[in-house]
Amino acid sequence: MVTQTLYLVKKSEKLIEEFMDSKLGDRHSPSKPATPNTSDKNSIKPDSKTTTTEKTGQPQQNEKSFKDLLFQLFKNDFPRSPAWLLFYLLISVLQVYFSLGKCFVCLKVARGETPKISDLFSQGRNLLAGIIAGLILFVGIWLGFLLLIIPGVLLMLACYLTPWFIVDQNMSPIRAIGQSISATRGSRGRLFLYWLTIVASLFVTCCCFPVSFILGIVFLVGNAHIYLALNGETVVSGQTENEA
């Protein structure tokens, strides 16, 4: 998987370079000869498919469109077989499943409870809700990023706690998204700074896997504490204020 991803990245870079070279080459190419007068009935219209020039006699490079670039990138490398599509679908479902399990484990740690290994596999009942919520947020955030990026960032911050409401309170996808929007209202600026801290820390420690792994766990538990704080719960001596 990693080898195929690196291959796609290298090929995309090569195609983008060819695409830019074709653009620059068309910009600096010599001007085309004037077309004959169309009013003359005996004039012969040049063939639009001709790719040679009078001066050089070399084939003229056709301008590549961005659509052609994408087609060249994916026509041979994108897995279109049912087996590959089923494999990617299975990986996506497992990723959602274990993400919900990690949220449940981190909530137990944040509340002072002792998690078990079986807790990581305890979110089968919320799997469908997690998948639906993930699809809704993916489409919404993607459209938001198309609209000058800022709406996508705002939507991402507003829905930051959606999986935590699904895991902790077994909410439906729509209700969890709405509850996350309500809970994060007034705190999205601090959530943005916290998110920047996560990105910067993981970027700095990306060369050292043990450190980045430990930081990832710390930030996951931090997300659980943020959820408890914005949901009105405060951990006191291993139990929440509501339980006390």
C-alpha positions in Angstrom: 0.0 0.0 0.0 2.8 2.4 0.9 4.7 1.5 -2.2 1.7 2.1 -4.4 1.0 5.4 -2.8 4.6 6.6 -3.3 4.4 5.5 -6.9 1.2 7.5 -7.5 2.8 10.5 -5.9 5.9 10.3 -8.1 3.8 9.8 -11.2 1.5 12.7 -10.3 4.5 15.0 -9.9 5.9 13.9 -13.2 2.6 14.5 -15.0 2.2 17.9 -13.3 5.6 18.9 -14.5 4.7 17.8 -18.1 1.5 19.7 -17.7 3.3 22.9 -16.7 5.9 22.5 -19.4 3.2 22.2 -22.0 1.6 25.4 -20.7 4.9 27.3 -20.8 5.7 25.9 -24.2 2.4 27.0 -25.7 2.9 30.5 -24.2 6.3 31.0 -25.8 5.5 29.2 -29.1 5.8 31.3 -32.3 2.7 33.0 -33.6 0.6 31.1 -36.0 0.5 32.3 -39.6 -2.5 34.3 -40.6 -5.4 32.4 -41.9 -6.5 32.9 -45.5 -9.3 35.3 -46.3 -12.6 33.4 -45.8 -14.3 35.6 -48.3 -12.3 34.0 -51.1 -14.3 31.0 -52.3 -11.2 29.4 -53.8 -9.2 29.7 -50.5 -8.5 26.4 -48.8 -9.3 26.1 -45.1 -6.4 24.7 -43.1 -7.0 21.3 -41.6 -7.7 21.6 -37.9 -6.1 18.3 -37.3 -2.7 19.4 -38.8 0.0 19.3 -36.2 2.9 20.6 -38.2 4.3 24.1 -38.7 5.7 25.7 -41.8 8.9 26.8 -40.2 10.1 23.8 -38.4 8.1 21.0 -39.9 8.0 19.4 -36.4 4.7 18.2 -34.8 3.1 20.9 -32.6 2.5 19.7 -29.1 -1.2 19.9 -28.3 -2.2 21.7 -25.1 -2.9 19.4 -22.3 -6.0 20.1 -20.2 -6.3 19.3 -16.5 -8.9 16.7 -17.3 -6.3 14.9 -19.5 -3.8 15.1 -16.7 -6.1 13.4 -14.2 -7.0 10.8 -16.8 -3.4 9.9 -17.4 -2.8 9.7 -13.7 -5.6 7.3 -12.9 -6.2 5.3 -16.1 -3.6 2.7 -15.3 -2.8 3.1 -11.6 -6.3 3.4 -10.0 -7.5 0.0 -8.8 -10.8 -0.5 -10.6 -11.3 -4.2 -9.9 -14.1 -5.3 -7.5 -11.4 -6.9 -5.2 -9.5 -3.6 -4.8 -12.7 -1.6 -4.2 -13.9 -4.2 -1.6 -10.5 -4.0 0.1 -10.6 -0.2 0.4 -14.1 -0.4 1.6 -13.1 -2.9 4.3 -10.1 -0.8 5.4 -12.4 2.3 5.7 -14.9 0.4 7.8 -12.2 -1.0 10.1 -10.7 2.5 10.4 -14.1 3.9 11.6 -14.6 0.9 13.9 -11.2 1.3 15.7 -11.5 5.1 15.8 -14.8 4.7 17.8 -13.1 2.1 20.0 -10.2 4.5 20.7 -12.6 7.2 21.7 -14.3 4.9 24.2 -10.9 3.9 25.7 -9.8 7.5 26.0 -13.1 8.4 27.7 -12.5 5.8 30.3 -9.0 7.1 30.9 -10.2 10.7 31.2 -12.9 9.6 33.7 -10.3 7.8 35.8 -11.5 4.3 35.0 -9.3 1.4 33.9 -9.8 0.5 30.3 -9.6 -3.0 28.9 -8.3 -4.3 25.6 -11.9 -5.5 24.9 -13.1 -1.9 25.1 -11.3 -1.3 21.8 -13.7 -3.7 20.1 -16.8 -2.7 21.9 -18.3 -0.2 19.4 -20.0 -2.5 17.0 -23.4 -1.1 17.9 -22.3 2.4 17.0 -20.4 1.5 13.8 -23.3 2.3 11.4 -23.8 5.7 13.1 -20.1 6.4 12.9 -20.0 5.6 9.1 -23.0 7.7 8.3 -21.7 10.7 10.3 -18.3 10.3 8.7 -19.8 10.4 5.2 -21.9 13.4 6.0 -18.9 15.3 7.5 -16.6 14.3 4.7 -19.0 15.7 2.0 -19.7 18.8 4.1 -16.1 19.6 4.9 -15.0 18.8 1.3 -17.6 21.3 -0.1 -16.5 23.8 2.6 -12.9 23.6 1.5 -14.0 24.2 -2.1 -15.5 27.5 -0.9 -12.2 29.2 -0.1 -11.2 26.7 2.7 -12.5 28.8 5.6 -16.1 27.3 5.7 -14.5 23.8 5.7 -12.3 24.7 8.7 -15.3 26.1 10.6 -17.4 23.1 9.9 -14.6 20.8 11.0 -14.2 22.7 14.3 -18.0 22.8 14.9 -18.3 19.0 14.4 -15.1 18.1 16.3 -16.9 16.2 19.0 -19.3 14.3 16.8 -17.7 10.8 17.3 -17.5 11.4 21.1 -21.2 12.0 21.4 -21.9 8.8 19.3 -19.6 6.7 21.5 -20.5 8.2 24.9 -24.3 8.7 24.5 -25.1 6.4 21.6 -26.6 9.2 19.6 -27.7 9.1 16.0 -25.5 10.8 13.4 -27.6 13.9 12.9 -28.2 14.4 16.6 -24.5 13.9 17.4 -23.5 16.5 14.8 -26.1 19.0 16.1 -25.0 18.4 19.7 -21.3 18.9 18.7 -22.2 22.2 17.0 -24.0 23.4 20.2 -21.2 22.2 22.5 -18.4 23.8 20.6 -20.1 27.2 20.2 -17.9 29.9 21.8 -14.9 27.6 22.0 -13.9 27.1 18.3 -11.1 29.5 18.5 -9.4 27.6 21.3 -10.1 24.3 19.5 -8.4 25.7 16.4 -5.3 26.6 18.4 -5.4 23.1 20.0 -5.6 21.6 16.5 -2.7 23.6 15.3 -0.7 22.5 18.3 -1.4 18.8 17.4 -0.4 19.3 13.8 2.8 21.2 14.6 3.8 18.7 17.3 3.2 15.7 15.0 5.1 17.4 12.2 8.1 18.1 14.3 8.2 14.6 15.7 7.4 12.8 12.5 10.9 11.4 12.1 10.8 9.8 15.6 8.0 7.3 15.6 7.9 6.5 19.4 7.6 10.2 20.3 4.9 10.8 17.7 3.0 7.7 18.8 3.1 8.8 22.5 2.0 12.3 21.5 -0.9 10.8 19.5 -2.1 9.0 22.6 -1.8 12.2 24.7 -3.8 14.2 22.2 -6.5 11.5 22.0 -6.9 11.6 25.8 -6.8 15.4 25.5 -9.8 15.3 23.1 -11.7 13.2 25.7 -11.0 15.8 28.3 -12.2 18.5 25.9 -15.4 16.6 25.3 -16.0 16.2 29.0 -15.4 19.9 29.7 -17.6 21.1 26.9 -20.3 18.6 27.8 -20.4 20.0 31.3 -18.5 17.2 33.1 -15.5 17.7 35.3 -13.4 14.8 36.5 -12.8 14.8 40.3 -10.7 12.1 41.9 -11.4 9.5 39.3 -15.1 10.1 38.8 -17.1 12.8 37.1 -18.8 15.7 38.9 -22.2 14.3 37.8 -21.5 10.9 39.4 -20.3 12.6 42.6 
